[in-house]
Amino acid sequence: MIKLIPDILAPEIKSSAEKSLFIEFRDHETDRKCVILHSLGIAEHKNNIFGEIDFVAICNEGVLCLEVKGGDVSRTGGVWEFTNRYGVRSHKNEGPFQQVQGNMHSLRQYLVKRLGRRNSLVRCQYACAVLMPDCNFDASGTDIIPEILFDAKTEWNLDMIIDGAFKYWRSLCLERHGFEGGRLTDDEVDRFADLLRGDFHFVSSLKVLVDRTAKELCALTDEQYEILESLSENPRTLVSGVAGAGKTLIAAEQARRGYWEGKQVLYLCFNHNIAQYVASVFEKENADIMATTFHALMMQTCGIEWSSELDHNWYKETLPKLFLANDTVPTFDLVVIDEGQDLLKEYCLQCIERLIRNGFQDGNWAVYYDPNQNIFGSNSELADSLKWLRNKASVASWKLSINCRNTKQIANANILVSNISDQGKTKVSGPQTEYISYSNRDDERNKINKIVQDLRNSGIDCNDFIILSKYTLSNIKNGLGIDGLDKNLGIIKSEGYPWKAKRNEIRFSTVAAFKGLDSRIVILTDVDQFKNQNSRLLNYVAVSRACVKIYILYDISVEAERQEMIRSGVIHII
């Protein structure tokens, strides 16, 4: 059984050989107990100011240090040349066999200093080996040990490396010293790994991992730049894309560029939180761009104040009639419509056309949409509206295919809970998704509290994560129940702008209200259905809100549904 620590490959590792070995070791099947530490830093190196071991395998045989050299390896005039793990070509007087032996001895010296010479962890057998998976290494010399070299000439795997390296070093110990090192029990293997991980290994805390992964996700893609440049050449545009493809980012940038060109610009969307967030960004930039929701604009134009007595039919039928009959409807040089899947309805299009100077046929406008987030309408209605727009005017169409919000793990989790296979092309790997079942509301609340406590203990700020549910806080089906979170964990923030939460405020929102926004970490609660269409779309929206990590808490009674979804979705895993 292999345990790899950490189980996520750091993005700064550029060596294709090291990446391949990481995956090969992680997926290797064996009966032997083995913990592998990747990228082990040695602060007290015997030869250098600082040392680093590519892989350390701790098993019942003992401790094995591995040095990986990918790509071309050469030695000229006594100087070794190779490409290091960060993609940089380097030159060293010390060859890989000397490096790995120096690392092995430095590791043992540290343990002697820490534990004393008679400790069983110190007295176990130490071994080392050099891996050159990309080349046939046939050189010879006094500093080259062919018995511990594994290159491209022959087939080998982790078990063969362990067996071959320990055979060599045990026989050498017997020949030189008359004894060999001891073996480790399963418990000692775990203790050894815990000891080294705490003192040597650069294991990123969850906070560091979240910060680093979020930073990687931030950069604009070439695809997004290409669409931004094309928008200036196409006055009427339809842009579709998966959740996380950057539709709101591009829509806001298009509105911003239109304003800089001197146009009167309207940014229109469905969700109040998105409208307020985009409006706050424009305000900070001193950009006089109206960012509002479709219904808020109509009510403002008609001089109507919000009331809890206004029902769905009033918004769908009465308000549009009042708006279309109003003589003071403003018009704009450019109308940018975000969340188009929620607004491409017949009554909405009639009203929006009044806002576009020269209408849909000859005016300047863009619609950004994702059919998979159409949780408030029907796919047939969306298709009819898109067809109507294309027949109405000459329209350029683009599709965003790169998912720059979600990690690969989150995109795969979304496939398994929604069976929506088109998650876009992901760029970044991140922490594993955690699926947590609950048996009742009390059990769910306790598990939510534990997750929040663990996040707080790992250094994560409260405003770096959000709790999402299909139910409002006041709904008796909500997993937080009437007691909510434990008081010592933080303050629940369920009102106001979620992006303005303070460091001690734990955000809560319904999935529908948070649509279009995102959070580094999402705790998705109250998942009590998987298979029906509404649940699939709602789960798709919820999971796609997470940038770096997601916890999915689901009712154990729907475990059979979840397994069925997994069987259906696994063939589409990225």
C-alpha positions, 0 to 999 in steps of 0.5 A: 500500500502506497501513501504519497505525501503530499498527494498533490504535485506542486505546480512549480515542478517542471521536470516531466520525469519527476512528474511521471514518477510522482504519478507512477509511485502514487498509483503503484499497487503493492502489498508492501507498506510504503510511505513516500515523501516528495521533495524533502528539504534538509536544513542540516545538510552535511555538504551544502547549506541546504539539501533537497531529496526528490523522493524518500521511500520509507518501508519495512526494508528501511529508508530509501533516498531517490535522486531523479535526473530527467532529460539529458544528462552529461559530464564535460571536463568533470562538470555534470550538466542536467535540467533540474526539477524547476526546468533550469539547466544547471552545472554541478561538480558533484554528480547525482550518485554523490548527491544522493549519498550525501542526502542519505548520510545527512538524513541519518545524521539528523536522526542521530542528533534528534533521537540518539544512535540506539533508536530503532529508526536510526539503526534501520537500513538506509539506501539510495538510488539514482533514477534516469527514466529519460536516457540510457546511461552507459557511462562508467567511473569511480563515482558511478554505481551501476547497481543503484542506477535505474535508467531507460534501458530496462523496465522497472517499477517501485518494488524493483527499485526498493529491492535492488537498492536495499540489496546493494546497500545491505551487502555493502554494509555487511562487507564493510562493517560486518552488519546490516541495518534493521528493518522497520515495523508498520508502526515504525514506518508511520512514525518515521514518516511523521517525524520527517514530515514535521521537521524536513518536508515542505508540506504546504499548509492548507492555507498556503496551498489554497493561496498558491492554487488561487493565484494560479487560477487568476491569470487570464487565458489566451482564449479570453484575450482573443475574445476580448480583442474580437469584441471591438470588431463585432458589435453584436456577440453571443458568448457561451461558456462553462461555469468558471470560464470567465464570462463575468470577467470578460463581460465587465471588461467589455463594459469597461472598454466601451466606457473608455471609448466614450459610450454610455454602457449598461451592464445587465444581469439577473443576480442581485449579488453579481450586479452589486459586486460589478457595480462596486468594482466600477465605482472603485475605478471611477467608471460611470457604468450602470451595473444592475439587475434586469428587474431592478432597472425596470422597477427603477424606471417605473418608480416602483419600490420592492415589496415582499408581496410582489410575486413571480407573475407580477415580475413576469407579466405586470412589470414588463407591461408597465416598463414597455408603456413607460416613456422614460426608458433609458437607452444605451450605446452598449448593453452587456448582458451577463447570466444570459441563460436567465434573461433570454426569455420572450418578455425579457428580450422585448424589454431589453430591446428598448434599452439598446440604442437601435435595438437588437438588429442594429445596436451594440450588445453582447450576451454571455450565457451558460445553458447548464446554469439555466436553473430558472427556465427551460432549455427549449425557451433558451434555444428559441431565444438564441435562434430569435437573436441570430435571425434578428441580427448579424451576430458573432458567436464565441465559446469559452472552453477553458475553465479558469476558476475550478481546479481539476479536482473540482471539475471532476467532482462536478461531473460526478454529482451532476453528470454534466461532462462539459466542465471545460479544460482545467489548468490547475490541480488542487486539493482533493474533494471531500465527500461527507455523508450525514445521517440526520440534521444533528449529525450534519450540523456537527460535521459542518462545525468540524469542517469549519473548525479544521479550516480555522485551525489550518489558518484559513480566514473565515472570508475564504470559505462559504457555506452553501445550501439549497435552503435558506437559514430559516428553513427547517431543512437547513443543516445548520438547524436552529443552533447554527454554528458553534459560537466560538467558530465565528459569526454567520454572515448571510445578508449584505454583500458576501465579498465584503465579509470580515475575517471573522465572518463566516459566509452563508448563502443559498446556491441560487443567490450565489450563482455567478460568484465564487469562493476559494473554498465551498462547504456545500450542505444539504445535498439530498438529491442527485438524479433529477434534473433540477438537482443536477443543475443546482449541484452543478452551479453549487460545485462550480462556485468553488475555486480551490477546494470543496466539501460536499455533505450529502444525506446518506439515504441518497448514497445509492443515487450518488453511486449511480451518478458516479458510475454514469459520470466516471467515463467523463473524468478529466 
